[in-house]
Amino acid sequence: MRKIIVVLGSIITLIGIYQTSKYLFDYNQLTQYGKGYILGSVFLTIIGIVFLIVALKIKKRTNKTH
């Protein structure tokens, strides 16, 4: 289960970072739709990072019980 969460978290984080980096420097020139796209990409990145943190905590909990 931990490996699946790590893989999903990594993929989601990389996609979010890629999408954000394409338009981040042109943020002031974007329309409201474009700014929403950037905001969604930032949320995607945050969700991926949360998945990775959860995976690390799962590992710590399983090591304590053994």
RAJO-V138873 format. One line per field, one symbol per residue. burial: b if it has 24 or more other C-alpha atoms within 12 Angstrom, else e. Layout:
burial->???
This chain:
burial->eeeebbebbbebbebbbebbeeeeeeeeeeeeeeeeebeebbebbebbbebbeebeeeeeeeeeee
